[in-house]
């Protein structure tokens, strides 16, 4: 940047006799992320009206339409670029260059001061959050009431490898110029409605010519809200915390929850909540907290909310954290859900304004059940059936006279038929 401002100081003033307007070859704005399309000029052929950042091929800056650039704030060199990878926790410097391209002669009373830009402002904007793989557009705008076009813009990009948040570093916007405004801070309106530029004062009046050019540098911090939670359990008083233990029914255990802010931003009003399963009950008044506020010593709290709505453990800067522990009772043998092994899993939750995270701890307990002796099966007995002996009739049926006569007639008929058959056979022979 020192080279740039040195070049601004050494740059020749525009000749008052130059009146030729040089129209530029129109380059699509989307190609260079600047806009709008507009005529371009050179030091030898400046504009005959107020216009900003429209010179090309300048010796020290190049194409002025590319007037927003970025670099890592702590980098050893001052090389600015159009695109940079954003890393959580780091700060980046953004430079926005400004130059009224009107020729010097238009700044005079004889030319009704029509080369002096009025109500000149700079405004910048960027997204509050960037998702992994996306590009954050950091856009600079320069405007003036009598400029043609009235406003110009350009963009630089920050590429996020993770989900991150972007924020302006307060009071970081400083103007560099040959004028009396050099080194002054711009107000926070730079990031909203815009901040006035100038030369002798930040009054919006900016004469034409490169000796009145300058730039504003502000800083951006890349934040990544993040945290972790870990849940362990120990037999009461033994301080042997593990993710899973086996205990006897009716015993007590200590649960410990560790929250840590692993991000780059403060997390306020962190809430720790533990959800106990059936078979585990909270022991009232057993909650203790350890953090920097307690000099990392355990301090008892009468608040029993950790196993209800949740316990607010306060605010934590990046790298800060806290421990919460409490005691719980395992159900008696008769109150366990089933015979044999019971697996009791409870879940700890850290609730923050950046989301929630969970972790679990497991207690196993065996329920002893007395076996019930099986009853002897009853063999079914067949029903006793008494056979019924048929009774003989009192007397045999008697045959009457008519029945005897019919019998004789029948026999006689048969004999007669046989005799007739034999006689007929003889006659045929």
C-alpha positions as CSV (number, residue, x, y, z in Angstrom):
1,X,0.0,0.0,0.0
2,X,2.9,2.4,0.6
3,X,4.0,1.9,-3.0
4,X,0.4,2.8,-4.1
5,X,0.2,6.0,-2.1
6,X,3.7,7.0,-3.1
7,X,2.7,6.5,-6.7
8,X,-0.4,8.6,-6.2
9,X,1.8,11.4,-4.8
10,X,4.2,11.2,-7.7
11,X,1.6,10.8,-10.4
12,X,1.4,13.7,-12.9
13,X,-1.4,16.2,-12.8
14,X,-3.9,16.0,-15.7
15,X,-3.2,18.6,-18.4
16,X,-5.9,21.2,-18.5
17,X,-5.8,21.3,-22.3
18,X,-6.8,17.7,-22.7
19,X,-10.4,17.6,-23.7
20,X,-10.6,14.4,-25.7
21,X,-13.0,11.7,-24.4
22,X,-11.7,8.2,-24.8
23,X,-14.3,5.6,-25.0
24,X,-13.3,2.2,-23.7
25,X,-13.8,-1.2,-25.3
26,X,-16.8,-2.5,-23.3
27,X,-15.9,-5.5,-21.2
28,X,-18.7,-7.6,-19.6
29,X,-19.0,-6.6,-16.0
30,X,-19.6,-10.1,-14.8
31,X,-16.2,-11.2,-16.1
32,X,-14.4,-8.9,-13.7
33,X,-17.2,-8.6,-11.1
34,X,-17.3,-4.8,-11.5
35,X,-20.0,-2.6,-12.8
36,X,-21.7,-1.0,-14.5
37,X,-20.3,-1.0,-18.0
38,X,-18.9,2.5,-18.6
39,X,-16.4,4.5,-20.8
40,X,-12.8,4.2,-19.7
41,X,-10.0,6.8,-19.7
42,X,-6.2,7.2,-19.3
43,X,-3.8,9.6,-17.6
44,X,-3.3,11.2,-21.0
45,X,-7.0,11.3,-21.8
46,X,-9.0,12.0,-18.6
47,X,-12.7,12.4,-18.4
48,X,-14.5,15.7,-19.1
49,X,-16.9,15.1,-16.2
50,X,-16.9,13.5,-12.8
51,X,-16.6,9.7,-13.0
52,X,-15.0,7.2,-10.7
53,X,-12.5,4.4,-11.1
54,X,-12.8,4.2,-14.9
55,X,-9.1,4.5,-16.0
56,X,-7.3,1.5,-17.5
57,X,-3.6,0.8,-18.1
58,X,-2.4,3.1,-15.3
59,X,1.2,2.5,-14.5
60,X,0.8,2.0,-10.7
61,X,-2.7,0.5,-10.3
62,X,-3.7,-1.0,-13.6
63,X,-7.4,-1.3,-14.3
64,X,-9.2,1.0,-11.8
65,X,-12.5,-0.8,-12.4
66,X,-11.0,-3.6,-10.2
67,X,-10.8,-1.4,-7.1
68,X,-11.7,-3.9,-4.3
69,X,-8.9,-6.3,-3.2
70,X,-8.2,-8.4,-0.1
71,X,-5.2,-10.0,1.7
72,X,-4.5,-11.7,5.0
73,X,-4.0,-8.9,7.6
74,X,-0.9,-10.4,9.2
75,X,0.8,-11.4,5.9
76,X,4.4,-10.3,5.6
77,X,3.8,-8.7,2.2
78,X,1.3,-6.2,1.0
79,X,0.1,-8.2,-2.0
80,X,-3.7,-7.8,-2.4
81,X,-5.7,-10.2,-4.5
82,X,-9.2,-10.6,-5.9
83,X,-9.8,-13.9,-4.1
84,X,-8.5,-15.5,-0.9
85,X,-9.2,-18.6,1.2
86,X,-10.9,-17.7,4.5
87,X,-9.6,-19.4,7.6
88,X,-11.5,-19.3,10.9
89,X,-9.9,-17.1,13.5
90,X,-7.9,-14.9,11.1
91,X,-8.4,-11.3,10.1
92,X,-8.3,-10.0,6.5
93,X,-7.6,-6.5,5.2
94,X,-9.8,-5.2,2.4
95,X,-8.7,-2.2,0.3
96,X,-11.1,0.0,-1.6
97,X,-9.4,2.4,-4.0
98,X,-11.1,5.7,-5.2
99,X,-10.2,8.1,-7.9
100,X,-12.2,10.9,-9.6
101,X,-11.1,10.7,-13.2
102,X,-12.2,14.2,-14.1
103,X,-9.3,16.3,-15.5
104,X,-7.7,18.9,-13.2
105,X,-8.8,22.0,-15.2
106,X,-12.5,21.2,-14.3
107,X,-11.7,21.8,-10.6
108,X,-11.4,25.6,-11.1
109,X,-13.8,28.4,-10.7
110,X,-13.5,29.2,-14.3
111,X,-15.0,25.8,-15.1
112,X,-17.6,26.3,-12.4
113,X,-15.9,23.6,-10.3
114,X,-17.7,20.9,-12.3
115,X,-14.7,18.5,-11.9
116,X,-15.3,18.3,-8.1
117,X,-17.4,15.4,-7.0
118,X,-20.1,16.3,-4.5
119,X,-21.6,14.1,-1.7
120,X,-18.9,11.5,-2.5
121,X,-19.5,8.3,-0.5
122,X,-18.0,4.9,0.0
123,X,-20.1,1.9,1.1
124,X,-19.2,-1.7,1.6
125,X,-21.2,-4.9,2.2
126,X,-20.6,-8.6,2.7
127,X,-22.6,-11.6,3.9
128,X,-22.9,-12.4,7.6
129,X,-22.3,-16.1,7.1
130,X,-20.7,-18.2,4.4
131,X,-21.3,-22.0,3.9
132,X,-18.5,-24.4,3.2
133,X,-17.5,-24.2,-0.5
134,X,-19.2,-20.9,-1.1
135,X,-17.6,-17.6,-2.1
136,X,-18.3,-14.5,0.1
137,X,-18.8,-11.4,-2.0
138,X,-17.1,-8.4,-0.4
139,X,-18.5,-5.4,-2.4
140,X,-17.3,-1.8,-2.5
141,X,-19.5,1.0,-3.8
142,X,-18.4,4.6,-4.7
143,X,-20.9,7.2,-5.5
144,X,-21.3,11.0,-6.0
145,X,-24.3,13.1,-6.8
146,X,-22.8,14.5,-10.0
147,X,-20.9,11.4,-11.1
148,X,-21.5,9.6,-14.4
149,X,-22.4,6.8,-13.6
150,X,-23.7,7.9,-10.3
151,X,-22.3,4.7,-8.6
152,X,-19.7,2.2,-9.4
153,X,-19.0,-1.2,-7.7
154,X,-16.4,-3.9,-7.6
155,X,-16.0,-7.2,-5.6
156,X,-13.4,-9.3,-4.0
157,X,-14.0,-12.9,-2.8
158,X,-13.4,-15.0,0.3
159,X,-13.7,-18.7,-0.2
160,X,-14.8,-20.7,2.8
161,X,-13.6,-24.2,3.5
162,X,-16.0,-24.5,6.5
163,X,-19.2,-22.8,7.6
164,X,-18.0,-19.4,9.0
165,X,-19.3,-16.1,10.1
166,X,-17.9,-12.8,8.8
167,X,-17.8,-9.6,10.9
168,X,-16.3,-6.1,10.4
169,X,-13.6,-5.3,12.9
170,X,-14.8,-2.2,14.8
171,X,-13.0,1.1,14.1
172,X,-10.7,-0.6,11.5
173,X,-11.7,1.6,8.5
174,X,-8.9,4.1,7.8
175,X,-8.5,6.4,4.8
176,X,-5.1,7.1,3.1
177,X,-4.8,10.2,1.0
178,X,-2.5,13.2,0.1
179,X,-5.0,15.5,1.8
180,X,-5.8,16.4,5.4
181,X,-8.1,13.4,5.8
182,X,-5.1,11.0,5.7
183,X,-5.2,8.6,8.6
184,X,-8.7,9.4,9.7
185,X,-11.1,6.7,10.7
186,X,-14.4,6.3,8.8
187,X,-17.6,5.9,10.8
188,X,-19.5,2.7,11.0
189,X,-22.0,4.0,8.5
190,X,-19.4,2.7,5.9
191,X,-21.1,-0.7,6.4
192,X,-24.7,0.6,6.1
193,X,-25.7,3.8,4.4
194,X,-22.1,4.8,3.4
195,X,-19.4,7.1,4.7
196,X,-18.4,10.5,3.2
197,X,-15.0,10.7,1.4
198,X,-13.0,13.9,0.8
199,X,-9.6,15.6,0.6
200,X,-9.4,18.5,3.0
201,X,-12.2,17.1,5.1
202,X,-14.6,14.1,5.0
203,X,-17.2,16.4,3.5
204,X,-18.0,14.5,0.3
205,X,-16.0,17.0,-1.9
206,X,-13.4,15.2,-4.0
207,X,-11.6,17.1,-6.8
208,X,-10.7,15.3,-10.1
209,X,-7.1,14.1,-10.8
210,X,-5.0,11.3,-9.5
211,X,-3.3,13.5,-6.8
212,X,-6.7,13.5,-5.0
213,X,-7.1,9.7,-5.2
214,X,-6.8,7.5,-2.2
215,X,-8.0,4.3,-0.6
216,X,-9.7,2.9,2.5
217,X,-8.6,-0.2,4.3
218,X,-10.9,-2.0,6.7
219,X,-10.6,-5.4,8.4
220,X,-12.8,-8.5,8.4
221,X,-12.7,-11.2,11.1
222,X,-13.6,-14.8,10.2
223,X,-15.4,-16.5,13.0
224,X,-16.5,-20.1,13.3
225,X,-18.9,-20.8,16.2
226,X,-18.2,-24.3,17.4
227,X,-18.2,-26.4,20.6
228,X,-18.1,-29.9,21.9
229,X,-19.7,-31.8,24.8
230,X,-18.6,-35.1,26.5
231,X,-20.5,-37.2,29.0
232,X,-19.1,-39.8,31.4
233,X,-20.2,-41.7,34.5
234,X,-18.5,-43.2,37.6
235,X,-19.6,-45.1,40.7
236,X,-20.3,-42.5,43.3
237,X,-17.2,-41.0,44.9
238,X,-14.7,-43.2,43.0
239,X,-13.9,-40.5,40.3
240,X,-13.3,-43.2,37.7
241,X,-15.3,-41.7,34.9
242,X,-16.0,-43.8,31.8
243,X,-18.5,-43.8,29.0
244,X,-20.1,-47.0,30.3
245,X,-20.0,-48.8,33.7
246,X,-21.8,-51.7,35.3
247,X,-23.3,-51.3,38.8
248,X,-25.7,-53.0,41.2
249,X,-29.3,-52.1,41.6
250,X,-30.1,-49.4,44.2
251,X,-26.6,-47.9,44.0
252,X,-25.7,-44.3,43.2
253,X,-23.5,-42.9,40.3
254,X,-21.9,-39.6,39.4
255,X,-22.4,-38.2,36.0
256,X,-19.9,-35.6,34.6
257,X,-20.5,-33.3,31.6
258,X,-17.8,-31.3,29.9
259,X,-18.6,-28.4,27.6
260,X,-15.8,-26.6,25.6
261,X,-16.0,-23.7,23.1
262,X,-13.8,-24.9,20.2
263,X,-14.9,-22.0,17.9
264,X,-13.5,-18.5,17.4
265,X,-16.4,-16.5,18.8
266,X,-18.0,-16.0,22.3
267,X,-20.9,-18.3,23.1
268,X,-23.3,-16.6,25.6
269,X,-25.9,-18.3,27.9
270,X,-24.8,-21.9,27.4
271,X,-27.3,-24.3,28.9
272,X,-26.5,-27.8,30.0
273,X,-29.4,-30.3,30.2
274,X,-29.4,-34.0,31.1
275,X,-32.2,-36.4,30.2
276,X,-32.4,-39.3,32.6
277,X,-34.0,-42.6,31.4
278,X,-36.5,-44.7,33.4
279,X,-34.6,-46.5,36.1
280,X,-32.4,-43.5,37.0
281,X,-33.4,-40.6,39.3
282,X,-31.7,-37.3,40.1
283,X,-30.5,-36.8,43.6
284,X,-31.7,-33.3,44.7
285,X,-29.0,-30.8,45.5
286,X,-26.2,-32.8,44.0
287,X,-25.2,-30.5,41.1
288,X,-21.8,-28.9,41.0
289,X,-20.1,-26.6,38.5
290,X,-16.4,-26.0,37.7
291,X,-15.1,-23.2,35.4
292,X,-12.8,-20.2,35.3
293,X,-15.3,-18.2,37.4
294,X,-14.9,-20.7,40.2
295,X,-11.1,-20.9,39.6
296,X,-11.7,-24.4,38.2
297,X,-12.9,-25.7,41.5
298,X,-16.1,-27.6,42.1
299,X,-18.9,-25.3,43.5
300,X,-22.2,-26.6,44.6
301,X,-25.4,-25.2,43.3
302,X,-28.9,-25.6,44.7
303,X,-30.3,-25.3,41.2
304,X,-31.7,-28.8,40.2
305,X,-32.5,-27.7,36.7
306,X,-29.8,-29.7,35.0
307,X,-32.2,-32.7,35.0
308,X,-35.2,-30.5,34.2
309,X,-35.3,-27.5,31.9
310,X,-31.5,-27.1,31.8
311,X,-28.8,-25.3,33.8
312,X,-27.4,-21.9,32.4
313,X,-23.7,-22.0,33.0
314,X,-22.9,-18.6,31.5
315,X,-20.8,-17.2,28.7
316,X,-17.6,-18.7,27.2
317,X,-14.9,-17.2,25.0
318,X,-13.1,-19.2,22.4
319,X,-11.2,-22.0,24.1
320,X,-13.2,-21.6,27.4
321,X,-15.3,-24.3,28.9
322,X,-16.9,-25.8,32.0
323,X,-17.7,-29.0,33.9
324,X,-21.0,-30.0,35.4
325,X,-21.5,-33.1,37.6
326,X,-24.4,-34.5,39.6
327,X,-25.4,-37.7,41.4
328,X,-28.2,-40.1,40.4
329,X,-29.7,-43.2,42.0
330,X,-30.2,-46.5,40.1
331,X,-33.6,-48.1,40.7
332,X,-33.9,-50.9,43.2
333,X,-34.0,-54.5,41.9
334,X,-37.8,-54.8,42.1
335,X,-38.3,-51.5,40.2
336,X,-36.1,-52.4,37.2
337,X,-37.9,-52.9,34.0
338,X,-37.0,-56.4,33.2
339,X,-35.2,-59.5,34.5
340,X,-31.6,-59.8,33.5
341,X,-29.5,-57.1,32.0
342,X,-30.9,-53.5,31.9
343,X,-29.1,-50.9,29.8
344,X,-29.8,-47.3,31.0
345,X,-28.6,-44.6,28.6
346,X,-28.9,-40.9,29.5
347,X,-28.2,-38.0,27.2
348,X,-26.5,-34.7,28.0
349,X,-27.2,-31.7,25.8
350,X,-25.3,-28.4,25.4
351,X,-27.7,-25.8,24.1
352,X,-26.2,-22.6,22.5
353,X,-27.3,-19.9,20.1
354,X,-25.3,-21.7,17.5
355,X,-27.1,-25.0,17.9
356,X,-27.2,-28.0,20.2
357,X,-24.9,-31.0,20.6
358,X,-25.4,-34.2,22.5
359,X,-23.4,-37.0,24.1
360,X,-24.5,-40.1,26.2
361,X,-23.3,-42.3,29.1
362,X,-24.4,-45.8,29.8
363,X,-25.1,-47.7,33.0
364,X,-25.8,-51.4,33.0
365,X,-27.5,-53.2,35.9
366,X,-28.8,-56.8,36.3
367,X,-32.2,-57.5,37.8
368,X,-32.4,-60.7,39.7
369,X,-35.7,-62.5,39.5
370,X,-36.8,-65.6,41.6
371,X,-37.8,-68.4,39.2
372,X,-41.3,-69.8,39.7
373,X,-41.6,-73.6,40.0
374,X,-43.7,-75.0,37.2
375,X,-47.0,-76.7,38.2
376,X,-47.4,-80.5,37.5
377,X,-49.7,-81.0,34.6
378,X,-53.0,-82.9,35.2
379,X,-53.5,-86.0,33.1
380,X,-57.0,-85.9,31.7
381,X,-59.1,-89.1,32.5
382,X,-61.3,-90.8,29.9
383,X,-65.0,-90.7,30.6
384,X,-66.5,-94.0,31.9
385,X,-69.0,-95.4,29.5
386,X,-71.3,-98.2,30.7
387,X,-72.3,-100.5,27.8
388,X,-76.0,-101.1,27.4
389,X,-77.0,-104.8,27.1
390,X,-79.8,-105.3,24.6
391,X,-82.9,-107.1,26.0
392,X,-84.4,-110.1,24.2
393,X,-88.0,-109.8,23.1
394,X,-90.6,-111.5,25.4
395,X,-91.6,-114.0,22.7
396,X,-91.0,-114.8,19.1
397,X,-93.5,-113.6,16.5
398,X,-96.2,-116.2,15.7
399,X,-97.3,-117.1,12.1
400,X,-101.0,-117.2,11.3
401,X,-103.1,-119.6,9.1
402,X,-103.3,-117.3,6.2
403,X,-99.6,-117.0,6.2
404,X,-99.2,-120.8,6.0
405,X,-101.6,-121.1,3.1
406,X,-99.8,-118.4,1.1
407,X,-96.5,-120.2,1.7
408,X,-97.9,-123.5,0.2
409,X,-99.4,-121.7,-2.8
410,X,-96.1,-120.1,-3.5
411,X,-94.2,-123.4,-3.4
412,X,-96.7,-125.1,-5.6
413,X,-96.4,-122.4,-8.2
414,X,-92.6,-122.8,-8.4
415,X,-92.9,-126.6,-8.8
416,X,-95.5,-126.2,-11.6
417,X,-93.3,-123.8,-13.4
418,X,-90.4,-126.1,-13.4
419,X,-92.5,-129.1,-14.7
420,X,-93.8,-126.9,-17.6
421,X,-90.3,-125.9,-18.6
422,X,-89.1,-129.6,-18.7
423,X,-92.1,-130.7,-20.8
424,X,-91.5,-127.8,-23.3
425,X,-88.0,-128.8,-23.8
426,X,-89.0,-132.4,-24.7
427,X,-91.5,-131.3,-27.4
428,X,-88.7,-129.2,-29.0
429,X,-86.5,-132.2,-29.3
